[in-house]
Amino acid sequence: MATRRKQQISLADTPYYHCIVRCVRRAFLCGEDKVSGQSYEHRRGWVEDKLHILTQVFAIDVCAYAVMSNHYHVVLCIDEAKAKQWTMTEVLERWHQLYKGTLLTRQYCRDEKLTKPLLDIVIATSEVYRKRLMKISWFMGNINEGVARDANQEDNCTGRFWEGRFTSQALLDEAALAACMAYVDLNPIRAKIAKTPENSDHTSIKLRCENVLKNQQPDTLFPFIGNPRKVMPKGLPFELSDYLELVELTGRCIREDKRGYIEGNQPAILSRLSISAENWLIITTEFSTQFHGAVGHEDALSDYCQHKKLKRRQNLSHCNKLFA
């Protein structure tokens, strides 16, 4: 039986989560159907555009993503502190960018005078919206509903386009986060639909590479802010140059006939995370098959299971083996 969504999210343990969404009925999200010859490539843009738009509305940042032919991956970071800092007006304005809201919330945003009982209702409603704007289920649901509706209209059919639920994994420490991001960014390389990370269309790694040439980081992706230190700005706790080098080296090692390994001068990030080169390649090419549920070192996994009142530490043996 599937784990309930609220039992998979534990902000006390981590704000980072890896989500995967797959199509049903052998439907095409993107790519080209070799049987009919029809191209669905334009649908990649639907998902990618939605991701970038929603990061400007939700208190959720996108760390990595890859839009594939019949599924997509996204690594998200929930910014609870940001959501709590919003004023009631900010919450309502953000919500109204996506949904109509209620008659009272619209009246409030138009600065119409409301009696105290009606204002109390608006206050209560805004708190409901605030919680939704930092929930992964609402973030993913907004993407999937719009894409499904447009795809069904284009295919002239009805019914489900996506599987019943998206899968999500808690990424409990830096090692799990870095490995999962690399796994996501290298999806097109493993699927043989791109030769290099910087040419992987509709991926976060391509967007980051394009911005590196301008000496910038993308506004709609969670930025890299360097190694952990006492005063940490908001962002990914790695050096961007280290991460790009790590993805590049890992991509060069992915071959059909060999497991491969990363030789010589490994990037600083891999040494700091204390993961062997051999284990790193296994993790970044088989993340979804090796791990089902929360991922991280044993201590982080134990704390997570304790907070979520889970009797069994799923993935423990794999985590101990591959993150050693």
Secondary structure, DSSP 8 states (H G I E B T S, - for coil): ----HHHH--TTT-SEEEEEEEBSTT--SSSB-TTT--B-TTHHHHHHHHHHHHTTTSSEEEEEEEE-SSEEEEEEEE-HHHHHHS-HHHHHHHHHTTS---HHHHHHHTT----HHHHHHHHHHHHHHHHHTT-HHHHHHHHHHHHHHHHHHHHT--S-SB-SS-EEEEB-SHHHHHHHHHHHHTHHHHTTS-SSGGG-TTBHHHHHHHHHTTT---TTS--B--S--SS--SSBSS-HHHHHHHHHHHHHH--SS------SS--HHHHHTT--HHHHHHHHHSHHHH--S-BS-HHHHHHHHHHTT-SS-TTHHHHHHH--
